[in-house]
Amino acid sequence: MRPRGGWLGSLVVAACSLDTGGVASSGANTLGPSPGGSDTTNATTESDPQVDSTNGDSDDASGSASGSADGTGPTTGTDGIAQLSLSGGPIYDFGLVPVSMLGAGTLTVTNIGNTDATGIASLELTPPFEYTGMTYPGAGGTCMETLGPGQSCTLDLAFRPQQLGIHDGTLTLAYDQGPDSIRALTGGGTGHSANLLVNPGGEDMGSPPPGWNDIELGEWAAGTPSTMVEAYEGSYCHYAAQGFPFAEYALFQDVDVAAWSHTIDQGLMRFDFVGWGRTYQFGNDQYRFVVRYLGVSGQPIDSWSIDWTLDAFWQMHGTQGTAPAGTRSIRIELGCVNYVPGTTRCDAYFDALSLQATYP
């Protein structure tokens, strides 16, 4: 099986605790979606998102404005034309903003026609994009219902991501005299998710462990093994209980990641897996971890695994890497092989498992 990303290797550790905490609130990575030429943008976050502060190209006018005969203002060559142009094109990029924090920015609206634009109104923005203060033109915006020829006003916008990954939206201004003026919006919600695994350390006891499923032969449980192997973390662990000699069997959990499909398909969402495993003393049974990337119908796309391993002490294994395009679920698989003839128990133990999404 081909590895994805790097793997954290095997560490012999006497005692350690894993942080599977929630979203990072600061220190946003400067990587992310390509900037789209936004206007001046100020993020009211602990870590300023990286936003292009240069002026972007305005909307193309169907008839380019030029100076009038007396030099007093723009014309389009036709009397009575109003046309609104939005700055920040073709895509206004808020940059990277930590999840649940606020990124702010400003768009400039210009009437490049030769008559008043009237009845100006904004279609409702879709979260996580909004006007500051939740109403058009934003708390600091200056646009009203009418904008004279050659005049400009501002829209005060906000980006407040509640999920990791890339978010896209659209700002639409309608007015009486012409077609809607539209600007695409984008921004990235940065940080780490909480642990995506259910019952990651076997603290919720049962056979099979709640939240997990058996594969093929064998029987799995969560709790205290009959061999009295102590859990790496907490009071209990996952363990292979009954099995057939020389048979490979496994316990698995599928994690739905379809909510991040847009970011995954751009090759920008990373999933980090860490798990601790061991066997009993120096017996002959072996264990392994497998991470499988599955498509919309559960078809395999790619995978990572360690070799079948024989350890008499808890060791950490893991992988870090971007999920391949098309991934819609990730399967974490715990495996055991019983190499002792005449026995019906496979001595493999697993604890402190973690799967986290990270962007960027």
C-alpha positions in Angstrom: 0.0 0.0 0.0 1.4 3.4 -0.9 2.0 5.9 2.0 0.3 9.3 1.9 2.3 12.1 3.3 4.9 11.3 5.9 4.4 8.9 8.8 5.3 9.8 12.3 7.2 6.7 12.9 7.3 4.5 16.0 8.1 5.9 19.4 8.4 4.0 22.6 6.8 6.2 25.3 6.2 5.5 28.9 3.6 8.1 29.4 2.1 10.8 27.2 -1.1 12.5 26.5 -2.5 13.5 23.1 -4.1 16.8 22.5 -7.1 16.2 20.3 -8.5 19.6 21.0 -10.7 21.8 18.9 -10.1 24.6 16.5 -7.0 26.7 16.7 -7.8 30.3 17.6 -4.6 31.9 16.3 -1.5 31.4 14.3 -3.2 31.1 10.9 -1.0 29.6 8.2 -0.2 32.0 5.4 -1.0 29.3 2.8 -4.4 29.1 1.3 -6.5 30.1 -1.7 -4.9 32.4 -4.3 -5.7 36.0 -3.5 -8.3 37.6 -5.8 -7.2 41.2 -5.7 -9.3 42.6 -2.9 -9.6 46.1 -1.7 -8.3 47.2 1.7 -9.2 44.4 4.1 -8.8 44.4 7.8 -9.2 41.2 9.8 -10.3 41.6 13.4 -8.7 38.4 14.4 -5.8 37.4 16.7 -3.9 36.5 13.6 -4.3 38.8 10.6 -5.5 36.8 7.6 -3.4 37.2 4.5 -5.5 39.4 2.1 -4.4 41.1 -1.0 -4.7 44.8 -0.2 -4.2 46.0 -3.8 -7.1 47.4 -5.9 -8.5 44.8 -8.2 -9.9 45.4 -11.6 -13.4 46.7 -11.8 -16.2 45.1 -13.7 -15.8 45.5 -17.4 -18.4 48.0 -18.8 -20.3 47.0 -21.9 -19.4 50.5 -23.2 -16.2 51.9 -21.7 -16.6 55.2 -20.0 -14.7 58.1 -21.5 -14.6 61.9 -20.9 -17.5 63.9 -22.0 -17.2 66.7 -24.5 -17.0 69.4 -21.9 -14.8 67.2 -19.6 -17.3 67.2 -16.7 -17.7 63.5 -16.4 -17.8 60.0 -17.9 -20.1 59.0 -20.7 -20.9 55.8 -22.6 -21.8 57.4 -25.8 -25.5 56.9 -25.0 -27.7 59.2 -23.0 -29.4 57.9 -19.8 -27.1 55.0 -19.0 -26.2 54.0 -15.5 -23.8 51.1 -14.8 -22.4 50.0 -11.4 -18.9 48.6 -11.3 -17.6 46.6 -8.3 -13.9 46.6 -7.3 -12.0 43.5 -6.1 -12.5 41.5 -9.3 -12.7 39.0 -10.6 -12.8 37.3 -7.1 -12.7 39.2 -3.8 -10.5 37.2 -1.4 -10.8 37.6 2.4 -7.7 35.4 2.8 -7.2 33.1 5.7 -9.3 33.6 8.9 -9.3 31.2 11.9 -12.6 29.4 12.3 -15.1 31.4 14.4 -13.1 34.6 14.1 -13.9 37.6 11.9 -12.3 38.8 8.7 -13.4 42.2 7.4 -13.0 44.0 4.1 -14.3 46.8 1.9 -15.6 46.8 -1.7 -16.0 50.0 -3.7 -19.0 50.6 -6.0 -18.6 53.1 -8.8 -21.3 54.4 -11.2 -19.4 54.5 -14.5 -22.5 55.6 -16.4 -23.8 59.1 -17.2 -27.0 59.1 -15.2 -28.1 58.3 -11.6 -28.3 54.6 -10.6 -31.4 54.3 -8.5 -33.1 51.5 -6.5 -29.7 50.1 -5.5 -30.2 47.0 -3.3 -28.2 44.0 -2.3 -29.3 40.4 -2.5 -28.8 38.6 0.8 -25.3 37.3 1.4 -25.0 33.6 2.2 -23.0 32.7 5.4 -20.2 32.8 6.2 -20.2 36.0 4.2 -22.2 39.0 5.6 -22.5 42.7 5.9 -21.1 44.1 9.1 -24.0 44.8 11.3 -25.9 42.2 9.2 -27.5 44.8 6.9 -26.6 46.5 3.6 -24.3 48.4 3.2 -22.5 47.3 6.4 -21.9 49.3 9.5 -19.1 51.3 7.9 -20.5 51.3 4.3 -21.6 54.5 2.6 -23.7 53.2 -0.3 -27.4 54.2 -0.4 -30.2 53.6 -2.9 -28.9 56.2 -5.4 -25.5 56.8 -6.8 -24.8 59.6 -9.2 -22.7 59.4 -12.4 -18.9 59.2 -11.6 -19.6 58.8 -7.9 -18.3 55.9 -5.7 -19.4 54.4 -2.4 -18.3 51.5 -0.2 -19.7 48.2 1.1 -18.5 47.0 4.5 -18.2 43.2 4.4 -17.3 40.4 6.9 -16.2 36.8 6.6 -16.9 34.6 9.7 -16.1 30.9 8.9 -17.6 28.3 11.1 -16.0 25.4 9.3 -12.5 24.6 8.1 -11.7 24.9 4.4 -12.4 27.1 1.4 -15.7 29.0 1.3 -17.2 30.6 -1.8 -20.0 33.1 -2.2 -21.5 35.8 -4.4 -22.3 39.4 -3.8 -25.0 40.8 -6.1 -26.1 44.4 -6.4 -29.4 45.1 -8.2 -30.5 48.6 -9.5 -33.2 50.0 -11.8 -31.2 50.9 -14.9 -29.2 47.8 -15.8 -28.2 44.2 -15.2 -27.1 43.1 -11.7 -23.5 43.8 -10.7 -21.9 40.6 -9.3 -18.7 39.9 -7.5 -17.5 36.4 -6.5 -16.3 36.1 -2.9 -13.9 33.5 -1.3 -12.1 32.9 1.9 -10.4 30.2 4.0 -11.4 29.0 7.4 -8.1 27.8 9.1 -7.3 25.6 12.1 -7.7 22.1 13.3 -10.9 20.1 13.9 -11.6 18.2 17.1 -11.0 14.4 17.0 -13.2 13.0 14.3 -13.3 9.5 15.8 -16.0 8.1 18.0 -14.9 6.3 21.1 -11.2 6.7 20.1 -9.7 5.0 23.2 -12.3 2.4 24.1 -13.6 4.2 27.1 -17.1 3.4 25.9 -16.9 -0.4 26.6 -18.5 -3.1 24.6 -18.0 -5.9 22.0 -17.6 -4.8 19.3 -16.6 -1.4 20.7 -19.4 1.2 20.3 -18.8 3.3 17.2 -16.7 0.6 15.6 -17.4 -2.5 13.3 -15.7 -5.9 13.0 -14.3 -7.0 9.6 -14.1 -10.7 8.6 -13.1 -13.2 11.3 -12.5 -12.5 15.0 -14.1 -10.6 17.8 -13.1 -7.2 19.2 -13.9 -5.5 22.4 -13.3 -2.3 24.4 -12.5 -2.4 28.1 -9.9 -4.2 30.1 -8.2 -7.2 28.3 -8.1 -10.6 30.1 -4.3 -10.3 29.8 -4.5 -7.3 32.1 -2.5 -5.1 29.6 -2.8 -1.6 31.0 -4.3 1.1 28.7 -1.9 3.7 27.3 -4.4 6.5 28.1 -7.4 6.5 30.4 -8.8 3.3 31.9 -9.6 1.1 28.9 -8.4 0.3 25.3 -9.5 -1.5 22.2 -8.3 -5.1 21.8 -8.6 -8.1 19.6 -10.2 -10.8 21.7 -11.2 -14.0 19.9 -9.8 -15.1 16.5 -8.6 -18.0 14.4 -4.9 -19.0 14.0 -3.1 -17.5 11.0 -6.2 -15.4 10.1 -6.2 -11.7 9.5 -9.1 -9.7 10.9 -9.8 -6.1 11.8 -11.9 -3.4 13.5 -12.8 -0.3 11.5 -14.6 3.0 11.7 -15.7 5.2 8.7 -15.5 9.0 9.2 -17.7 11.1 6.8 -15.6 14.0 5.5 -18.0 15.0 2.6 -18.6 18.4 4.2 -15.1 19.4 3.1 -15.4 18.0 -0.4 -14.8 21.4 -2.1 -11.5 21.8 -0.3 -10.5 18.2 -0.5 -11.0 18.2 -4.3 -8.6 21.1 -4.6 -6.0 19.0 -2.8 -5.9 21.4 0.2 -7.4 19.5 3.2 -5.0 17.6 5.4 -6.0 14.7 7.7 -3.6 13.7 10.5 -3.9 10.3 12.1 -2.2 9.1 15.2 -2.6 5.9 17.1 -0.9 3.8 19.8 -0.5 0.0 19.5 1.2 -3.0 21.0 1.1 -6.8 21.4 1.3 -8.9 24.6 4.8 -9.4 25.9 6.9 -11.0 23.2 4.3 -13.3 21.7 3.9 -14.0 18.0 0.8 -12.1 17.3 1.1 -8.9 15.2 -0.9 -5.7 14.7 -1.1 -2.8 12.2 -2.9 0.5 11.4 -4.5 1.2 8.1 -5.9 4.5 6.8 -8.1 4.1 3.8 -9.4 7.1 1.6 -12.8 6.2 0.1 -14.9 7.8 -2.6 -18.6 8.7 -2.7 -19.7 5.1 -3.1 -17.1 3.7 -0.7 -14.7 2.7 -3.5 -11.0 2.8 -2.4 -9.0 5.7 -3.7 -5.7 5.5 -1.7 -4.4 4.1 1.6 -1.6 4.2 4.1 -0.5 1.5 6.5 2.3 0.3 8.7 3.8 -3.1 8.3 2.6 -5.9 10.5 4.3 -5.1 13.8 5.4 -7.0 16.9 5.9 -4.7 20.0 5.8 -5.6 23.6 5.3 -1.9 24.6 3.0 0.9 23.5 4.3 2.6 20.4 2.9 5.5 18.4 2.2 5.4 14.6 0.7 7.9 12.3 0.5 9.7 9.0 0.1 13.3 7.9 -1.0 14.2 4.4 -3.6 15.7 2.1 -6.6 13.6 1.2 -6.8 12.7 -2.5 -9.4 14.4 -4.6 -12.7 12.5 -4.5 -12.3 11.4 -0.9 -15.7 11.4 0.9 -14.9 9.2 3.9 -11.8 8.0 5.7 -11.7 4.5 7.2 -9.5 3.9 10.2 -8.7 0.2 10.5 -7.1 -1.8 13.3 -5.7 -5.2 12.4 -4.4 -8.3 14.1 -3.0 -11.6 13.0 -2.8 -14.6 15.3 0.4 -16.6 14.7 0.1 -19.0 17.6 -1.2 -22.4 16.5 -4.1 -23.8 18.6 -5.1 -20.5 20.2 -8.3 -18.5 19.7 -7.0 -15.2 20.9 -5.2 -12.5 19.0 -3.1 -10.3 21.4 -3.2 -6.8 19.8 -4.1 -3.6 21.7 -4.9 -0.1 20.5 -5.5 3.2 22.3 -5.4 7.0 22.1 -6.5 7.1 18.4 -7.0 10.5 16.7 -8.0 11.7 13.3 -8.0 15.5 12.8 -8.7 17.7 9.8 -6.4 20.6 9.2 -6.6 23.6 6.8 -4.4 24.8 5.3 
